[in-house]
């Protein structure tokens, strides 16, 4: 059976593609919603069963701030309800950290990991940097003026991408949630995601944008910590590399899923 669209029985989840094939669950970054994955779900749903939920603090789940525990609960429910019991997880930025933590806790339900923009481990000196950046984000977005300014910049940024008009419109219409930078920072600071990744027995692809300099500083160590990890870089792309190079990003995910399917 094929299904495309929003789950009528559950808000905040986009489901597409045949239900009798491998599943891919996409986990969005801070500020954006599940709609940021539309270029990839559209490209991959002819071949795979794709699922993209909103995280707490974003989109349809914006009523409460982001916290890791309810985010893990969301993924657990998504995998249980919308897959045959396991899926490849694709996470960007905050979504990459959530996917890593989920794989640490539920490794048997994760066929493979694709992590983008989440190679910095927020421990030791980076713990302080993560907390400080979160505090700055809270200060900047607390006034309505600051929040509106960030939303305006985000809208302009999306419109500058090479996206289909309807995808651009859906991403913008879903809204932006800049306050979640401030909520997420303190919540992930001090968590040793590299140690968590080292326990995951499956394959991990670190897929970063060439110009995402901060995250790229940790990518080799992150890949080395994984049981079966490797790094791929998208030329000319920045932190939100799935929207900088949407088609190429989808192709890299497709290739990874095919490779891991042969191994399983």
C-alpha positions as CSV (number, residue, x, y, z in Angstrom):
1,X,0.0,0.0,0.0
2,X,1.2,3.5,-0.8
3,X,0.5,6.5,1.4
4,X,1.4,10.1,0.8
5,X,0.6,13.0,3.1
6,X,0.0,13.8,6.7
7,X,-1.2,11.0,8.9
8,X,-4.9,11.7,9.5
9,X,-4.8,10.0,12.9
10,X,-1.7,11.8,14.2
11,X,-0.7,15.4,13.7
12,X,2.8,16.5,13.0
13,X,3.9,13.5,10.9
14,X,4.4,13.3,7.2
15,X,4.3,9.7,5.8
16,X,4.9,8.8,2.1
17,X,5.8,5.8,0.0
18,X,5.1,2.1,0.0
19,X,4.7,0.5,3.4
20,X,6.2,-2.8,2.4
21,X,9.8,-1.6,1.9
22,X,12.6,-0.1,4.0
23,X,11.7,2.8,6.2
24,X,13.6,6.1,6.5
25,X,12.7,8.4,9.4
26,X,13.9,12.0,9.0
27,X,14.6,14.1,12.2
28,X,14.7,17.9,11.6
29,X,17.0,20.5,13.1
30,X,16.2,23.3,15.6
31,X,14.0,26.1,14.3
32,X,12.7,24.2,11.3
33,X,9.9,21.6,11.2
34,X,9.5,18.3,9.5
35,X,8.8,20.2,6.3
36,X,12.5,20.9,5.8
37,X,12.8,17.3,4.6
38,X,10.3,17.6,1.8
39,X,13.0,17.6,-1.0
40,X,14.3,14.3,0.4
41,X,11.0,12.6,1.2
42,X,9.6,13.5,-2.2
43,X,12.7,12.2,-4.0
44,X,12.9,8.9,-2.0
45,X,9.3,8.0,-1.4
46,X,8.9,6.2,-4.7
47,X,11.4,3.6,-3.5
48,X,11.2,3.9,0.3
49,X,8.7,4.4,3.1
50,X,9.5,7.9,4.5
51,X,8.4,9.4,7.7
52,X,9.1,12.9,9.0
53,X,7.8,14.0,12.4
54,X,7.9,17.3,14.2
55,X,10.1,17.4,17.3
56,X,8.8,19.0,20.6
57,X,9.0,22.8,20.5
58,X,8.4,22.9,16.7
59,X,5.5,22.9,14.3
60,X,2.5,21.0,15.6
61,X,4.4,20.3,18.8
62,X,5.4,23.9,19.5
63,X,3.2,24.1,22.7
64,X,6.1,22.8,24.9
65,X,9.9,23.5,24.8
66,X,12.3,21.1,23.3
67,X,13.6,18.5,25.7
68,X,15.5,15.3,24.8
69,X,13.2,12.9,26.7
70,X,10.0,13.8,25.0
71,X,11.9,13.9,21.7
72,X,13.0,10.3,22.2
73,X,9.4,9.4,23.1
74,X,8.2,10.9,19.7
75,X,10.7,8.8,17.8
76,X,9.9,5.7,19.7
77,X,6.2,6.2,18.9
78,X,7.0,7.0,15.2
79,X,9.1,3.8,14.7
80,X,6.5,1.7,16.5
81,X,3.5,3.1,14.6
82,X,4.9,3.9,11.1
83,X,7.5,1.3,10.4
84,X,7.7,-2.5,10.6
85,X,9.9,-2.1,13.7
86,X,13.0,-0.6,12.4
87,X,14.2,2.3,10.1
88,X,17.2,4.2,9.0
89,X,17.4,7.5,10.9
90,X,18.5,10.7,9.1
91,X,19.1,13.6,11.5
92,X,20.4,17.1,10.9
93,X,21.8,19.4,13.6
94,X,19.6,19.0,16.7
95,X,17.9,16.1,14.9
96,X,21.3,14.4,14.5
97,X,21.8,14.5,18.2
98,X,18.3,13.2,18.9
99,X,18.8,10.3,16.4
100,X,22.1,9.4,18.0
101,X,20.6,9.3,21.5
102,X,17.7,7.2,20.1
103,X,20.1,4.7,18.5
104,X,22.0,4.5,21.8
105,X,18.8,3.5,23.6
106,X,17.1,1.5,20.9
107,X,19.8,0.1,18.6
108,X,17.8,-2.9,17.4
109,X,15.2,-0.6,15.8
110,X,17.8,1.4,13.8
111,X,19.0,0.0,10.5
112,X,21.5,2.8,10.0
113,X,22.3,6.4,10.9
114,X,22.9,9.4,8.7
115,X,24.0,12.3,10.8
116,X,24.5,15.9,9.4
117,X,25.7,18.9,11.3
118,X,26.0,17.1,14.6
119,X,29.7,16.1,14.8
120,X,30.6,18.5,17.6
121,X,30.5,16.6,20.9
122,X,29.0,19.1,23.5
123,X,31.3,18.0,26.4
124,X,34.3,19.6,28.1
125,X,35.1,23.0,26.5
126,X,32.3,22.5,24.0
127,X,29.8,22.1,26.8
128,X,30.4,25.7,27.9
129,X,30.1,26.9,24.3
130,X,26.8,25.1,23.9
131,X,25.4,26.6,27.0
132,X,26.6,30.1,26.2
133,X,25.2,29.9,22.6
134,X,21.9,28.7,24.0
135,X,21.8,31.6,26.5
136,X,22.5,34.1,23.7
137,X,19.7,32.5,21.6
138,X,17.3,32.9,24.5
139,X,18.2,36.6,24.9
140,X,17.9,37.3,21.2
141,X,14.6,35.6,20.7
142,X,12.8,36.6,23.9
143,X,11.6,39.9,22.6
144,X,9.1,39.6,19.8
145,X,11.2,41.9,17.7
146,X,14.2,39.6,17.9
147,X,12.0,36.6,17.2
148,X,10.4,38.2,14.2
149,X,13.8,39.3,12.8
150,X,15.1,35.7,12.9
151,X,11.9,34.4,11.3
152,X,12.3,37.0,8.5
153,X,15.9,36.0,7.9
154,X,15.0,32.4,7.8
155,X,12.2,33.0,5.3
156,X,14.6,34.9,3.1
157,X,17.2,32.2,3.4
158,X,14.7,29.5,2.3
159,X,13.6,31.6,-0.7
160,X,17.2,31.8,-1.8
161,X,17.5,28.0,-2.1
162,X,16.9,26.1,-5.3
163,X,13.6,24.5,-4.2
164,X,10.4,23.7,-6.0
165,X,7.9,26.5,-5.3
166,X,5.4,24.3,-3.4
167,X,8.2,22.9,-1.2
168,X,9.5,26.4,-0.5
169,X,5.9,27.5,0.4
170,X,5.3,24.5,2.8
171,X,8.6,25.0,4.6
172,X,7.8,28.7,5.2
173,X,4.2,28.2,6.0
174,X,5.1,25.6,8.7
175,X,6.9,28.4,10.5
176,X,10.2,28.9,12.2
177,X,10.9,28.4,15.9
178,X,14.1,30.2,16.8
179,X,13.5,30.1,20.5
180,X,14.3,26.3,20.4
181,X,18.0,27.1,19.9
182,X,17.9,28.5,23.4
183,X,15.9,25.6,24.8
184,X,17.9,22.8,23.1
185,X,21.4,24.1,23.9
186,X,21.3,23.6,27.7
187,X,19.4,20.3,27.2
188,X,22.1,18.7,25.1
189,X,25.1,20.4,26.7
190,X,27.2,17.9,28.7
191,X,25.8,14.8,26.9
192,X,28.5,12.6,25.5
193,X,27.0,11.8,22.1
194,X,30.3,10.4,20.8
195,X,30.3,7.8,23.6
196,X,26.7,7.0,22.8
197,X,27.5,6.6,19.1
198,X,30.3,4.2,19.9
199,X,27.8,1.7,21.3
200,X,25.6,1.6,18.2
201,X,26.5,-1.6,16.2
202,X,25.2,-0.5,12.8
203,X,26.6,1.7,10.0
204,X,26.9,5.5,10.4
205,X,27.3,8.0,7.7
206,X,28.4,11.5,8.7
207,X,27.1,13.7,5.8
208,X,28.2,17.3,6.3
209,X,28.3,20.4,4.2
210,X,31.7,21.5,3.1
211,X,31.4,24.9,4.6
212,X,30.0,23.7,8.0
213,X,33.4,24.4,9.6
214,X,32.5,24.0,13.2
215,X,30.9,20.6,12.7
216,X,33.5,19.4,10.3
217,X,36.2,19.9,13.0
218,X,34.8,16.9,14.9
219,X,33.7,14.7,12.0
220,X,36.7,12.4,11.8
221,X,36.7,11.8,15.5
222,X,33.0,11.2,15.4
223,X,33.4,8.7,12.5
224,X,36.3,6.9,14.3
225,X,34.1,6.5,17.4
226,X,31.4,4.7,15.5
227,X,31.5,1.0,15.0
228,X,31.2,1.4,11.2
229,X,31.5,5.1,10.4
230,X,32.5,7.1,7.5
231,X,32.4,10.7,6.4
232,X,31.1,12.2,3.2
233,X,31.1,16.0,2.3
234,X,28.7,17.9,0.1
235,X,30.6,20.5,-1.9
236,X,29.5,24.1,-1.6
237,X,27.0,23.3,1.2
238,X,26.7,24.8,4.7
239,X,25.1,23.6,7.9
240,X,21.7,23.0,6.6
241,X,23.1,20.9,3.8
242,X,19.9,19.0,2.8
243,X,18.5,22.3,1.6
244,X,21.7,23.6,0.1
245,X,22.1,20.5,-2.1
246,X,18.7,18.8,-1.9
247,X,19.1,16.4,-4.8
248,X,22.6,15.3,-3.9
249,X,21.7,14.9,-0.3
250,X,18.8,12.6,-1.3
251,X,21.1,10.6,-3.5
252,X,23.6,10.1,-0.7
253,X,20.9,8.8,1.6
254,X,19.6,6.5,-1.1
255,X,23.0,5.0,-1.7
256,X,23.6,4.6,2.1
257,X,20.3,2.8,2.6
258,X,21.0,0.5,-0.4
259,X,24.4,-0.4,1.0
260,X,23.2,-1.1,4.5
261,X,20.3,-3.1,3.2
262,X,22.8,-5.5,1.5
263,X,24.7,-5.9,4.8
264,X,21.6,-6.7,6.9
